[in-house]
Every structure is written in structure tokens, then in C-alpha cells.
Amino acid sequence: MAFFIQGLSKKETFYLTKWMIETGRKIDLSDISGPKIDKHSTGGVGDKISIILVPIVASLGVKVPMIAGRALGHTGGTIDKLESIPGYKADLSIKKWKNIIKKTGCSIISQTDEIAPADKIFYSLRDATGTVESIPLITASIMSKKLAEGIEGLVLDVKTGKGAFMKKKKDAENLAEEMVWVGKKYGVKTIALLTDMNTPLGRYAGNSLEIYECIKFLEGEEIKDLKELTFTLGAYMLYLGKKVKGIDEGMVMMEKVWREGKGILKLKEMVKAHGGDIKIFENPEVLKEAPYYKYIKADKEGYVEEIDAYKIGLCARELGAGRFKKEDKILPLAGVVIYKKQGEKVKKGDIVLKIQTEDRKRLEKAYELAKESFKIGKKFKKRKLILGIIK
């Protein structure tokens, strides 16, 4: 709470990060050949980017050792999403994690007791004490985990807007600059992208719902915002891994591998290595149907001016896709389906959103949140997804 109220200097943040790393051990990945580059997002709504980015980048010869988080506040968590795949084990030993990286080129696990254990305690305390939105605490939390991985390069996706922890662009810039500074001071090549989180990414917010969208995207379905962000982040990962000489070349390579379907094959390989049931790839539709649902319809004609990412995140959590406290159980099928994205035309009576859950009692409150989460008007502002780069 004192850190949250008073703030920390850059030097203090660096030492907090360093000491958090030293409460555990730094992983040695020197026995794994090839560049080891990771990516991290500061958290958003519908942000399933890691699950589509990691297999594509790994298909291009960059090893991706990723330690990811769970749902925090109104935002989703990569680990909760992956664990909605039956059998997927995210809680693995470092030895097993390294073996999977050697075999498949990538692995996404949850934080273990060996990696910055102080952060595991801080992480849950921040959520419970309302101190999540603190630049020094976010920096130390993210960077302690990432720098303990033994990676050579890190690409950060620092989000700003209604659905981000950093609502103001200036705060997001400060966070990005601090994390890049800490990463470089620790000897890891670090780049940050500032990206928009006023509206959710993709058309699905939930856990199994987002896995469904990941599969459809990797199978070749054009989802504009997911594609732009994934390919840009991936291009920077390839650049840091010295697989390309420039970002444009990286974008071309990402597109090529995606179109060839190598990403979906790599994701299957990783899921299988983690004990996940790869039958879901044959019939992903089972991931998107929940027993209880309601539709939210447009009350007038016009354009979708806004889909408020924060309210969609709160709605998804209310449905069971997130947690109010650490012990809460996630409902895998709970979440929100966005039928009409920002800028799309609607007629009166068109379905804009669908909310769904495995617990009927959760529908009513979530329905009220969902109704307030979008605006229909006569005009719309085009979304700019990538707002800046900090090196």
C-alpha cells in the first residue's frame, strides 16, 4: 500500500524486481538451442494473443518459454484459458517445462514456487487490497517473472484505455518505459508496444470461448485486430531473435506461416505435450456452447460507436469467466460473444451481444452490465490499435 501511495524511483523498482527474482531462482536455458524470446501483455479483455502468437513464432525457429498469469480484476488470464482445454496441465516443474520447449519449441505454464515466489504472494494481495494499478508493482511483478525465465529478449504489449489497468496513455507510456529500462538494465533486450484496450480484442471474451476463437484464427479465419496485433508482436520477437533484419520482413514471415497452417499444428503439438485433449481441434464448437444464455439486441438503427472493454470484462467476470477472490472457481464456458464490433452497422433488433454461463443465477446481473457496455449512434471513430513503440 505504501508503494502504491508513495510510488518508487526507477532504481528502487529495479531492486524490488531483482530481489523478487532472488526469492526464487533464475532458470538456465543455455542447454536449449536457438534464440529464447518471450512476450507479455499487461492484461486486457478478449486478449488471447499469446495463444495464437506463441505457436506461430515457434514455427519460425524462435523458442518461446512463457510463464503466464491467471485472471486479475476485470481482465482474463492466459492460464485460465488454456486450462479450459480438458486435460491441459499448466502447473509443471521447470524440468518438464524445459523438456517441452526442447521438443516443441514453446511451452506456456503458470508460475511455480521456483520462479519469483514473492510475486505469487504479491499478485493475489494486490487484487485483494485494490493496489493493482501501480506502475512500480506492475513492473516488478511482470519483470520478476520474465527475467527469471532465462530469456534473451522480451516484447511487451502495454495496454491503455478503458479495459486496461493503465487507463491513460501517459501512464501506459511510463509503465512501458520503466519495464523496458528494467529489462535492459538486467541484460535482456526489451521492446514495448503501446496498444489500445478501449474495446475487446476479437469477438469472444471468456476462457473456452477464446480458445475456440484461437483455433478458428489459426485455421485461417481473418480476424482483423487479432491478426494486426499478433503479427506485429511476432515480427518484433523474430527481430529480437535475429531471425529477420527488419519488422516488415517479420510481418511477411508471420503471414506466410499462418497461411500455411503451421501455427495450428504447433498449438496442437504444445497442447498434447501439456496433456491436453487434442480432440477439441476436430470439433471446437464444443468450446462455445453454454447451457444458459441471453441475447442483447440493438434498440435502434445506426453504428456501434463503442464496445466498452471494461464493462465487458466485468460482465464476463460476473458470468464466471473471472474471479472476485483468489479461491473462486472459473466456469470455462462462461463469457461474452460480440456479434457486432465497433464500427459495424446495426438495425433495430439485431443481436449485438450474447452472454452465457454454466450458472443460471449469474445471468441477470451480467445482463444489466452487458446492456450498458455498448453505444449505438450515427457515426463511429476508427480504432487505432497500435499507438506507439518504446525501445
KAQUIDA-V539830 format. One line per field, one symbol per residue. ss: DSSP state (H for helix, E for strand, - for the rest). phi: phi as a letter, one per 30 degrees, with the letter a starting at -180 (. if undefined). burial: # if it has 9 or more other C-alpha atoms within 8 Angstrom, else .. A space follows every 50 residues. Layout:
BEGIN
ss = ???
phi = ???
burial = ???
END
This chain:
BEGIN
ss = -HHHHH---HHHHHHHHHHHH--------------EEEEEE-------HH HHHHHHHHH---EEEEEE---E--E--HHHHHH----------HHHHHHH HHHH-EEEEE------HHHHHHHHHHHHH-----HHHHHHHHHHHHH--- --EEEEEEEE-----E--HHHHHHHHHHHHHHHHH---EEEEEEEE---- ---EEE-HHHHHHHHHHH-----HHHHHHHHHHHHHHHHH------HHHH HHHHHHHHHH-HHHHHHHHHHHH----HHHH--HHHH----EEEEEE--- -EEEEEE-HHHHHHHHHHH---------------EEEE------EE---- EEEEEEE--HHHHHHHHHHHH--EEEE--------EEEEE-
phi = .dedddibdedddddddedddddbbddccddcdjdcbbbbcdjacidcee dcdedddddcjcdbccccccebidcdbededddddeidccccddddeddd dddcjaacbddcddcheddedeedddddcicddbedddeddddddddddi dcbbcccccbkeccdcdcedddddddddddddedddjcdbbbccbdbdbd dicbblcdeddedddddddjddbedddedddddddddddddhcbcadddd ddddddddddiddddddeddeddcidddddddbdeddcccdbabcccdca dlcddabddddddddddedjdbbcbededdceddlbccdbdejddbcejd dcbbcbacbedddddddddddddbbcbcbbcddcdcclbbc
burial = ..##..##....##.###.#######..#.....################ #########.############.############.####.#....##.# ##.#########..###.##.###.##...#################### #################.#.##########.###...############# ##################.#....###.#############.##..#.## #.###.##..####.#######.#####.#...#..##.#.#######.# #######################......##############.####.. ########...##..##.##..#####..#.....##..#.
END
